[in-house]
Structures are given as structure tokens and as C-alpha cells.
Amino acid sequence: MKILDRMIIKEFIPNFLSSLVILVFVLILNRIFELINMIVAKHVEVLIVLKLFLYNLPFIVFLTIPMAVLVAAIITFGRLSSDFEIAAMRSAGINIVRNIFVLFSFSAILFGLAFFFADFVVPQSNHKVKTILSQIVKMRPAVSVEEKVMKWSYDNKTRFYFDEINDDNTFSGCRVFQKNTSISCNDGVIVSGENEHEVFVKMKDGIMLENEAKNGFKTTEFGELTLKLKMSEEIEEMNRNDRGDREMNVAMLLSNIKAIEESYKDKNAKDQQERKKRAVYRNLTEIHKKFSISFGVFAFVLLGSIIGVSLKKSSLALGFTISTVLFVIYYMMLVLGEQLSDKGSANPALSIWFPNYLTILLCIFLIYRLLNRVEPVSFGFLKGLEKKK
């Protein structure tokens, strides 16, 4: 390995580690506030909430690895450009694109790290999170709802509002709104059902107002009434060992796809085949996400390096500003692709990988310009950011 290659890698590694730590800290801030609310407002034990926090970390780390690569690449090559080392390399006849690909080959290690988190650590941690949350809901079903907040049930069929929720899951003042019905009561209790996704509201001494199109409004008083609220998505049980798709590694997901295909083998109706397609695509989506987000380190190290070369000056703040804008666009395309593939509208091989395809094509275009121009690649939108910094 040449001296110049070692210098670039040695500068890149500290930038990557510091960026990773900062990004993880930023992303967990919102989660910390939610967990603190569980301790203070919902009175969940501190030890349980701490476990929940620790089991949430692997997914956050996995998500931030590609973004940290982008930040580190921008800072590393931005520093070389701002100190005129890029200009010196050009004067000495050194191929700048070759130096960019030094980090590209090094990022293979980061790809392995990201995929290790995606396929081994994250599924286990997600399973632990689901288990802890289901235990919390069993012990304190009121955790699923909030007082003085109008909320929708998961199936968007019911809106509900509680004036006050007590530590023993009893409540005071409740109003429930459905399509043609309004229900209110003074007190009652919230209990969990056998299914972890369901919460039952047992209402006492209330009034039900129904809108009957022909007969107008009908008012009914009741002593007791139990309503079922769906608080989250039900996981389809099919040889999953009580695991959702985000709690399985690639081998489990492939096995699950095989089980789905077997279960629909003799069902040729159009609606049955459509359900099979959505179920298979949902599992394929998770498989492709593990590879696609991990592969993002290659796409981002190229893009970040090219952007860094174009900068006149570099700083940590500038690197984070540019990378945040790019990563938000990347992640929005990824989420849209996931939604389309989950619905069966698009093949996951296309929709989940589309952000990477687009990033790689952009990199090829920028490298072409870099090879055919004496001056560094020009990014007009970066000039304003540089001036502000």
C-alpha cells in the first residue's frame, strides 16, 4: 500500500468513528425522550426501560453506518481539497479517481460490518424489543394510549380520548368516536387482550349516541360496555416462531417464503394469489433491505469523496449539513420503495435498490466529469453552504 493510500485511510477512520458516534447520539435523542416518558408518565420500571433502550441501539447503529461513511468521506477529501493537497496531487500527475477508489475498497470492511448488524444483531434485538413491549402492555396496557391526546386506532376505524389515566390502568373521562357512533363515559379501566396488539376499554356508566340515517339520532345509556382497540399491526403467523419479518435473518426469511408458497400452492383464486404475492414481497423486502442499506456504504463513499474533492474548504458542520440533505433524500426513496413492495406494487429488487442505483449513476456521471475536466467537479448548491460556514 502506498504512503498516500495509508494517509487517506488513516484520516478517514477517525472521521468515520467520530461521525458514527455523533449520528447515533442525535438519532437516540428522540428515543430517549420517549423512554423517559415511559418512566415518568407511565411508571414503567427503570431497568425494563434501560433494556429497551439498549436493544434499540443495534438498529440505530446499522442505519447510521452508511451516513457516517458519507460524512467521513466528505470531511476527508474536503480537507485534502481545502489544504490544496488535491491540487498538488494533480500537479504531480496523480490520478485523483484512483485515490477515491482507495476508500471504495476499504469500505468492503464496513459493508461486512453493516451486514453483520443487519442479519445477526438487529433481528435479535428487534425480537427482544417486541418481547419487552408485549410484556409492558400486558402489565400496563395504558402504555399504549395517552391522556389528553386524541388518537386513532391502528386500523383507522376508531378515535379515542382519555381525560386522565391512572397508574392502575383506570381512567376518568373517555370519549370514543366511530363512523356513526359517539360514546362517552365517566370512568372505566384499560386491559390487555390475549393478542398483544389489542387493548380493551371497559367503560362504565356512559352514553352511546348513534346516527341512524332514517330515524335520526338514537341515545342509549349503558352500565358497562367493552370496546376493542387495535393498537398495532398484527403479524401473520406462518412458521415464524412468533417472529415478525423484521425479527428474522435472511435464512429465516427464505424459509418463511418457502412456507408461504407451500400454503398457497393449491389456491389459484386471484385474491389468494394477490395475498401470496404481498406476503412473499414483504419478506423479500426485508432481505433486500439488509443488502441494500449495507451496500449503501459503497455508494456513499464514492459520492462523499467526489463532493469532498469539489469543496474549497471543509468542516464537520459542513459535512453533516451536506450528508443530512443527501441521506434524507436517499431514505425517503427507500421508505417509498418499501411501501410499494409491501403492497405488492413493485418488485423489491427494483424498489429497494433504486436509491443505490440512482446514487451509483450519479457517481459515474460525476467521475466522468472529474476525468474530463482540469478543475474539480462544480456543485453550485455547495457554494452557498461554503460561504455560510
KAHUVEN-V931969 format. One record per residue. PHI is phi in whole degrees, 0 to 359 (NA if undefined). BURIAL is b if it has 24 or more other ideal C-beta (glycine too) atoms within 12 Angstrom, else e. D_LAST is the distance of its C-alpha to the last C-alpha in whole Angstrom. Layout:
[[PHI | BURIAL | D_LAST] [PHI | BURIAL | D_LAST]]
//
This chain:
[[NA | e | 35] [289 | e | 33] [301 | e | 31] [297 | e | 28] [297 | e | 29] [296 | e | 29] [296 | e | 26] [295 | b | 24] [293 | b | 26] [296 | e | 25] [280 | b | 22] [290 | b | 21] [300 | b | 24] [298 | e | 22] [297 | b | 19] [294 | b | 21] [296 | e | 23] [294 | e | 20] [296 | b | 18] [298 | b | 22] [298 | e | 22] [295 | b | 19] [294 | b | 20] [299 | b | 24] [299 | e | 23] [296 | e | 21] [289 | b | 24] [276 | b | 26] [302 | e | 25] [298 | e | 27] [294 | b | 30] [298 | e | 30] [298 | e | 31] [295 | e | 33] [290 | b | 35] [297 | e | 35] [298 | e | 37] [295 | b | 39] [285 | e | 40] [282 | e | 40] [273 | b | 41] [261 | b | 43] [60 | e | 45] [278 | b | 44] [301 | e | 45] [299 | e | 42] [298 | e | 43] [295 | b | 43] [294 | b | 40] [297 | e | 38] [298 | e | 40] [299 | b | 38] [296 | b | 35] [295 | e | 36] [286 | b | 37] [278 | b | 34] [298 | b | 32] [304 | b | 33] [295 | b | 32] [295 | b | 28] [297 | b | 28] [301 | b | 29] [290 | b | 27] [272 | b | 24] [302 | b | 25] [299 | b | 24] [292 | b | 21] [296 | b | 20] [298 | b | 21] [299 | b | 19] [299 | b | 16] [296 | b | 17] [294 | b | 18] [298 | b | 15] [293 | b | 14] [297 | b | 17] [284 | b | 17] [295 | b | 13] [294 | b | 14] [297 | b | 17] [289 | b | 16] [291 | b | 13] [268 | e | 16] [63 | e | 18] [286 | b | 21] [296 | b | 21] [298 | e | 22] [295 | e | 24] [296 | b | 26] [297 | e | 26] [297 | e | 28] [276 | e | 30] [80 | e | 31] [279 | e | 30] [283 | e | 29] [294 | b | 25] [298 | b | 27] [297 | e | 29] [293 | b | 26] [297 | b | 25] [286 | e | 28] [298 | b | 28] [290 | b | 26] [299 | b | 28] [289 | e | 31] [294 | b | 30] [292 | b | 29] [300 | e | 32] [295 | e | 32] [291 | b | 30] [299 | b | 32] [298 | e | 35] [296 | b | 33] [297 | b | 32] [291 | b | 35] [300 | e | 37] [297 | b | 35] [294 | b | 36] [259 | b | 39] [244 | e | 40] [274 | b | 38] [299 | b | 37] [302 | b | 40] [293 | b | 42] [293 | b | 39] [298 | b | 39] [294 | b | 43] [296 | b | 43] [299 | b | 41] [298 | b | 43] [295 | e | 46] [295 | b | 45] [297 | b | 44] [294 | b | 47] [293 | e | 49] [297 | b | 47] [295 | b | 48] [296 | e | 51] [283 | b | 51] [225 | b | 49] [301 | b | 49] [293 | b | 48] [299 | b | 44] [287 | b | 44] [236 | b | 44] [229 | e | 42] [276 | b | 44] [59 | e | 43] [224 | e | 41] [282 | e | 43] [232 | e | 42] [262 | e | 44] [289 | b | 46] [299 | e | 44] [275 | e | 47] [59 | e | 46] [256 | e | 49] [222 | b | 49] [250 | b | 47] [217 | b | 48] [216 | b | 47] [239 | b | 48] [290 | e | 48] [209 | e | 48] [240 | b | 49] [266 | e | 50] [297 | e | 50] [270 | e | 53] [73 | b | 52] [280 | b | 54] [221 | b | 53] [234 | e | 53] [72 | b | 53] [222 | b | 52] [228 | b | 52] [234 | b | 52] [237 | b | 51] [241 | e | 53] [306 | e | 54] [237 | e | 57] [224 | b | 57] [234 | b | 56] [235 | b | 57] [220 | b | 56] [208 | b | 58] [273 | e | 57] [204 | b | 57] [167 | b | 57] [216 | b | 56] [255 | b | 53] [230 | b | 54] [271 | b | 53] [265 | b | 55] [295 | e | 56] [277 | e | 54] [296 | b | 50] [268 | b | 49] [245 | b | 51] [232 | b | 51] [254 | b | 54] [252 | b | 55] [266 | b | 58] [259 | b | 59] [235 | b | 61] [50 | e | 63] [231 | b | 61] [230 | b | 61] [247 | b | 61] [246 | e | 60] [249 | e | 61] [263 | e | 61] [263 | e | 64] [307 | e | 64] [274 | e | 67] [260 | e | 68] [78 | e | 65] [271 | e | 64] [240 | e | 65] [252 | e | 65] [230 | e | 66] [265 | e | 66] [223 | e | 66] [273 | e | 66] [219 | e | 64] [208 | b | 62] [246 | e | 59] [245 | b | 56] [256 | b | 54] [246 | b | 51] [270 | b | 49] [261 | b | 46] [202 | e | 44] [284 | e | 45] [279 | e | 48] [268 | b | 48] [293 | e | 51] [274 | e | 53] [199 | b | 54] [54 | e | 55] [255 | b | 51] [54 | e | 53] [60 | e | 51] [241 | b | 48] [277 | b | 45] [297 | b | 43] [277 | b | 40] [250 | b | 42] [240 | b | 44] [274 | b | 43] [299 | b | 44] [298 | e | 48] [295 | b | 48] [295 | b | 47] [296 | e | 49] [296 | e | 52] [292 | b | 51] [298 | b | 51] [298 | e | 54] [294 | b | 56] [296 | b | 54] [296 | e | 56] [294 | e | 59] [291 | e | 59] [255 | e | 59] [298 | e | 61] [259 | e | 64] [251 | e | 62] [256 | e | 62] [297 | e | 61] [300 | e | 58] [292 | e | 57] [292 | e | 57] [293 | e | 56] [292 | e | 53] [296 | e | 52] [297 | b | 53] [300 | b | 50] [296 | b | 48] [295 | b | 49] [293 | b | 48] [299 | b | 45] [297 | b | 44] [288 | b | 44] [298 | b | 43] [301 | b | 40] [294 | b | 39] [296 | b | 40] [294 | b | 38] [298 | b | 35] [300 | b | 36] [283 | b | 36] [293 | b | 33] [295 | b | 30] [296 | b | 31] [294 | b | 31] [304 | b | 27] [297 | b | 26] [292 | b | 28] [297 | b | 26] [283 | b | 22] [291 | b | 23] [291 | b | 23] [297 | b | 21] [297 | b | 18] [295 | b | 19] [294 | b | 19] [297 | b | 16] [300 | b | 15] [298 | b | 17] [279 | b | 15] [282 | b | 12] [273 | b | 11] [212 | b | 9] [227 | b | 9] [203 | e | 8] [297 | b | 10] [296 | e | 8] [295 | b | 7] [300 | b | 11] [292 | b | 12] [297 | b | 10] [295 | b | 12] [293 | b | 15] [297 | b | 16] [299 | b | 16] [293 | b | 18] [288 | b | 20] [297 | e | 21] [298 | e | 22] [300 | b | 24] [290 | b | 26] [297 | e | 27] [294 | b | 29] [294 | b | 30] [296 | e | 31] [298 | e | 33] [297 | b | 34] [295 | b | 36] [297 | e | 37] [295 | e | 39] [288 | b | 40] [297 | b | 42] [279 | e | 43] [83 | e | 45] [275 | e | 43] [215 | b | 42] [291 | e | 42] [302 | b | 40] [298 | e | 40] [263 | e | 38] [291 | b | 36] [284 | b | 35] [270 | b | 34] [304 | b | 32] [302 | b | 29] [290 | b | 29] [303 | e | 31] [295 | b | 29] [295 | b | 26] [295 | b | 28] [298 | e | 29] [297 | b | 26] [296 | b | 25] [299 | e | 28] [298 | e | 27] [290 | b | 24] [294 | b | 26] [300 | e | 29] [294 | e | 26] [295 | b | 25] [286 | e | 28] [250 | e | 29] [225 | e | 27] [283 | e | 26] [279 | e | 22] [299 | b | 20] [299 | b | 20] [264 | e | 18] [244 | b | 16] [303 | e | 15] [289 | e | 13] [278 | b | 11] [297 | e | 10] [296 | e | 9] [294 | b | 6] [297 | b | 5] [295 | e | 5] [294 | e | 4] [285 | e | 0]]
//
